[in-house]
Amino acid sequence: MRDLPKRLLTALLLIPPVFLAIRLDVRLVALLLAFVIVLGARELGRLMRVRGLDAPTWLLAVGALWLGGAHAGAVPLDLSTAGVVLAAFALVLHLFRAAGSVLRGTAAVLFASVYLGLMPAHILDLYAVGGRGEEGYWTVFYGLALVWGADTGAYAFGTLLGRHRLWPRVSPSKSWEGVGGGVAVSTIVAVLLGGWVPGLSIPERLAAGGIVGLLSLLGDLVESSMKREASVKDSGRAVPGHGGILDRLDSLILSAPFLSYWLSWSAGSARGIP
């Protein structure tokens, strides 16, 4: 709890500009996401080097931006072709690197490109959900509210009520009480704010909230496992009170693809689109 004031101050400073960017233009959000990806690549590269994965940090960032851009339509290639180009480039580059390993280096680049680039880029899809055009930002707000609700609920319930450890080997601080709090808050937010997404029924809101609560937890556990393998507590210090960029992005990475597909399907069904 001693980090709570710092966490709250950081949130108060960062949330308004993020919300403003979402409200103004999807291109601003794309630029913000690109900036976060570059910072995240630095942190992920540091974790990888501890485990002997020696891909250049710049290539992790370029690969993530390349695949994320391909998904968002910012690269003049379809996603599968962009993936082939990236894999071929990484293979050849590591073949000629003096200290490189083709196997480990290429695997690191492809993992980082999917984990840091392709998966979080799905949040941009929410602008098009429900055919709302320029008002699609409400769906982006909705998706982020679910993820942040899950994070906040898990932190609050885990800190105040946590007694039963969830998975000490991966994340000693996580508790079952935190899991329940995260899922509960995310579900409540999903129901209360469901009107922001056109045609989203109560059962669909409940499913969205519950699943995002669980995916946020799993994303956190994945990143916690990577940090434990590298023997570090936080992925970095970029976000005071919260740790690094990866510590803030982890919940969104698994949730963003689900939100994209689930809300697109739900809104499409409401409009009679199979």
Secondary structure per residue as TSV (DSSP state, phi and psi in degrees):
chain	resnum	aa	ss	phi	psi
A	1	M	-	360.0	-16.5
A	2	R	T	-67.0	-20.0
A	3	D	T	-87.1	-2.2
A	4	L	H	-60.4	-47.1
A	5	P	H	-58.5	-40.7
A	6	K	H	-67.7	-38.0
A	7	R	H	-63.7	-43.4
A	8	L	H	-66.0	-41.4
A	9	L	H	-63.5	-42.4
A	10	T	H	-62.0	-43.2
A	11	A	H	-62.3	-42.4
A	12	L	H	-64.2	-31.1
A	13	L	H	-81.7	-33.3
A	14	L	H	-93.1	-35.1
A	15	I	H	-63.9	-45.0
A	16	P	H	-57.3	-48.6
A	17	P	H	-64.5	-33.5
A	18	V	H	-64.8	-46.3
A	19	F	H	-61.8	-39.9
A	20	L	H	-63.4	-42.7
A	21	A	H	-61.9	-42.8
A	22	I	H	-62.4	-40.8
A	23	R	H	-69.1	-34.6
A	24	L	H	-80.7	-49.3
A	25	D	-	-166.4	135.3
A	26	V	H	-60.8	-28.8
A	27	R	H	-67.6	-33.3
A	28	L	H	-65.8	-39.8
A	29	V	H	-65.7	-39.9
A	30	A	H	-62.1	-42.0
A	31	L	H	-65.2	-41.2
A	32	L	H	-63.1	-42.6
A	33	L	H	-64.2	-39.7
A	34	A	H	-61.4	-42.2
A	35	F	H	-62.0	-44.2
A	36	V	H	-63.9	-38.2
A	37	I	H	-62.9	-43.3
A	38	V	H	-62.2	-45.3
A	39	L	H	-64.5	-40.2
A	40	G	H	-64.3	-34.8
A	41	A	H	-63.8	-36.3
A	42	R	H	-62.0	-44.7
A	43	E	H	-68.5	-44.0
A	44	L	H	-64.9	-39.1
A	45	G	H	-61.1	-37.9
A	46	R	H	-64.6	-43.2
A	47	L	H	-64.3	-40.2
A	48	M	H	-66.3	-39.2
A	49	R	H	-64.0	-31.2
A	50	V	H	-61.5	-33.2
A	51	R	T	-96.3	12.4
A	52	G	T	83.2	12.8
A	53	L	-	-96.0	104.1
A	54	D	-	-103.8	32.9
A	55	A	-	-67.1	141.3
A	56	P	-	-61.3	139.7
A	57	T	H	-59.4	-39.2
A	58	W	H	-62.3	-33.1
A	59	L	H	-74.5	-33.8
A	60	L	H	-60.1	-44.2
A	61	A	H	-67.4	-45.3
A	62	V	H	-63.1	-42.8
A	63	G	H	-62.3	-43.0
A	64	A	H	-65.4	-42.7
A	65	L	H	-65.4	-36.5
A	66	W	H	-65.5	-50.4
A	67	L	H	-70.9	-40.7
A	68	G	H	-61.0	-41.8
A	69	G	H	-65.5	-37.7
A	70	A	H	-63.9	-41.7
A	71	H	H	-63.5	-38.3
A	72	A	H	-82.9	-3.5
A	73	G	T	84.0	13.4
A	74	A	-	-90.2	-5.8
A	75	V	S	-114.3	134.5
A	76	P	S	-75.9	39.0
A	77	L	S	-141.4	150.0
A	78	D	-	-71.5	166.0
A	79	L	H	-61.3	-43.5
A	80	S	H	-64.8	-42.0
A	81	T	H	-65.9	-40.9
A	82	A	H	-61.2	-37.8
A	83	G	H	-65.8	-41.0
A	84	V	H	-64.1	-44.1
A	85	V	H	-60.6	-44.4
A	86	L	H	-63.2	-45.3
A	87	A	H	-62.5	-43.4
A	88	A	H	-62.8	-43.4
A	89	F	H	-62.7	-44.3
A	90	A	H	-64.7	-39.9
A	91	L	H	-61.3	-48.9
A	92	V	H	-67.5	-42.6
A	93	L	H	-60.1	-46.1
A	94	H	H	-72.1	-23.5
A	95	L	H	-62.0	-37.5
A	96	F	H	-98.9	-0.7
A	97	R	-	-76.4	130.3
A	98	A	T	-60.5	-42.1
A	99	A	T	-104.8	13.3
A	100	G	-	-91.8	165.1
A	101	S	-	-126.6	122.3
A	102	V	H	-59.1	-45.2
A	103	L	H	-68.1	-56.2
A	104	R	H	-68.8	-41.8
A	105	G	H	-65.7	-45.0
A	106	T	H	-67.2	-40.3
A	107	A	H	-60.8	-40.3
A	108	A	H	-64.0	-43.2
A	109	V	H	-64.3	-45.9
A	110	L	H	-66.8	-40.2
A	111	F	H	-61.7	-49.7
A	112	A	H	-61.5	-36.5
A	113	S	I	-66.4	-38.1
A	114	V	I	-77.3	-47.1
A	115	Y	I	-67.2	-44.8
A	116	L	I	-92.9	-26.1
A	117	G	I	-106.3	-63.9
A	118	L	I	-64.2	-46.3
A	119	M	T	-68.6	-52.5
A	120	P	G	-67.0	-22.7
A	121	A	G	-63.7	-17.1
A	122	H	G	-63.2	-19.4
A	123	I	G	-63.1	-27.1
A	124	L	G	-69.3	-23.6
A	125	D	G	-62.6	-25.5
A	126	L	G	-66.3	-19.8
A	127	Y	G	-61.8	-28.5
A	128	A	G	-95.3	-3.4
A	129	V	G	-65.4	132.7
A	130	G	G	78.3	5.0
A	131	G	G	65.0	32.6
A	132	R	-	-87.1	-2.0
A	133	G	G	59.8	-125.3
A	134	E	G	-67.3	-16.4
A	135	E	G	-91.0	11.4
A	136	G	G	-63.9	-13.1
A	137	Y	H	-62.2	-25.6
A	138	W	H	-62.4	-35.2
A	139	T	H	-70.7	-34.6
A	140	V	H	-64.9	-45.2
A	141	F	H	-56.9	-42.4
A	142	Y	H	-61.5	-49.0
A	143	G	H	-60.7	-45.2
A	144	L	H	-67.0	-35.3
A	145	A	H	-61.8	-38.6
A	146	L	H	-64.5	-45.8
A	147	V	H	-64.9	-46.5
A	148	W	H	-67.6	-34.2
A	149	G	H	-62.4	-42.5
A	150	A	H	-63.0	-44.1
A	151	D	H	-62.2	-46.7
A	152	T	H	-65.9	-44.3
A	153	G	H	-62.9	-42.5
A	154	A	H	-64.3	-42.4
A	155	Y	H	-66.1	-47.4
A	156	A	H	-65.9	-50.5
A	157	F	H	-67.5	-39.0
A	158	G	H	-65.5	-39.9
A	159	T	H	-71.4	-42.9
A	160	L	H	-84.2	-35.4
A	161	L	H	-120.4	-6.7
A	162	G	-	-60.2	120.3
A	163	R	-	-128.7	-35.3
A	164	H	S	-104.9	116.3
A	165	R	E	-67.2	137.5
A	166	L	E	-81.5	-55.3
A	167	W	E	-154.8	77.1
A	168	P	T	-55.6	-32.7
A	169	R	T	-64.9	-32.4
A	170	V	T	-96.6	-46.9
A	171	S	E	-146.6	95.7
A	172	P	E	-60.3	-25.4
A	173	S	E	-84.5	-14.3
A	174	K	E	-75.4	141.9
A	175	S	E	-131.8	161.0
A	176	W	H	-66.0	-32.0
A	177	E	H	-63.9	-39.1
A	178	G	H	-64.2	-39.2
A	179	V	H	-60.2	-48.4
A	180	G	H	-61.8	-40.8
A	181	G	H	-65.4	-40.6
A	182	G	H	-64.0	-45.9
A	183	V	H	-65.7	-41.1
A	184	A	H	-64.6	-47.6
A	185	V	H	-66.4	-42.4
A	186	S	H	-60.8	-39.7
A	187	T	H	-68.7	-41.4
A	188	I	H	-62.8	-45.2
A	189	V	H	-60.9	-41.3
A	190	A	H	-61.6	-40.2
A	191	V	H	-72.4	-46.8
A	192	L	H	-67.4	-35.1
A	193	L	T	-102.5	9.8
A	194	G	G	-60.8	-21.5
A	195	G	G	-66.7	-13.6
A	196	W	G	-71.2	-17.6
A	197	V	S	-111.2	122.3
A	198	P	T	-62.4	129.6
A	199	G	T	75.8	12.1
A	200	L	-	-81.9	114.4
A	201	S	-	-77.2	168.1
A	202	I	H	-61.6	-46.9
A	203	P	H	-60.0	-37.7
A	204	E	H	-67.7	-36.0
A	205	R	H	-65.3	-44.5
A	206	L	H	-60.6	-43.9
A	207	A	H	-63.5	-43.8
A	208	A	H	-60.1	-47.6
A	209	G	H	-64.6	-45.7
A	210	G	H	-64.8	-43.7
A	211	I	H	-70.6	-40.3
A	212	V	H	-62.9	-38.1
A	213	G	H	-58.4	-42.2
A	214	L	H	-73.6	-41.1
A	215	L	H	-66.8	-35.7
A	216	S	H	-61.7	-42.3
A	217	L	H	-62.4	-47.3
A	218	L	H	-62.5	-39.1
A	219	G	H	-62.0	-39.9
A	220	D	H	-64.3	-42.7
A	221	L	H	-66.6	-37.4
A	222	V	H	-60.4	-47.6
A	223	E	H	-68.2	-35.9
A	224	S	H	-62.2	-39.5
A	225	S	H	-63.7	-40.6
A	226	M	H	-64.4	-39.5
A	227	K	H	-67.2	-38.8
A	228	R	H	-65.6	-37.6
A	229	E	H	-63.0	-32.1
A	230	A	T	-93.1	0.0
A	231	S	T	59.2	44.8
A	232	V	-	-128.1	153.8
A	233	K	S	-83.6	-44.5
A	234	D	S	-122.5	153.7
A	235	S	S	-73.8	-18.6
A	236	G	-	-179.4	-163.9
A	237	R	S	-130.6	22.7
A	238	A	S	-69.2	-26.4
A	239	V	B	-120.4	98.6
A	240	P	T	-54.1	131.9
A	241	G	T	85.6	-15.2
A	242	H	T	-117.3	-19.1
A	243	G	B	104.5	-131.5
A	244	G	S	-101.5	-178.2
A	245	I	H	-60.2	-42.8
A	246	L	H	-64.3	-32.3
A	247	D	H	-66.0	-25.5
A	248	R	H	-92.5	-28.7
A	249	L	H	-88.0	-17.7
A	250	D	H	-58.0	-40.3
A	251	S	H	-68.4	-29.8
A	252	L	H	-78.9	-28.2
A	253	I	H	-60.2	-45.2
A	254	L	H	-83.8	-27.1
A	255	S	H	-76.4	-35.3
A	256	A	H	-59.6	-47.0
A	257	P	H	-61.1	-42.3
A	258	F	H	-61.3	-46.4
A	259	L	H	-59.2	-41.4
A	260	S	H	-59.9	-50.7
A	261	Y	H	-73.6	-41.5
A	262	W	H	-68.2	-48.1
A	263	L	H	-70.2	-34.0
A	264	S	H	-64.2	-43.7
A	265	W	H	-66.4	-44.1
A	266	S	H	-63.3	-46.5
A	267	A	H	-66.9	-36.9
A	268	G	H	-66.2	-39.4
A	269	S	H	-64.3	-37.8
A	270	A	H	-65.5	-26.7
A	271	R	T	-97.2	8.4
A	272	G	T	79.2	21.0
A	273	I	-	-99.0	122.5
A	274	P	-	-69.2	360.0
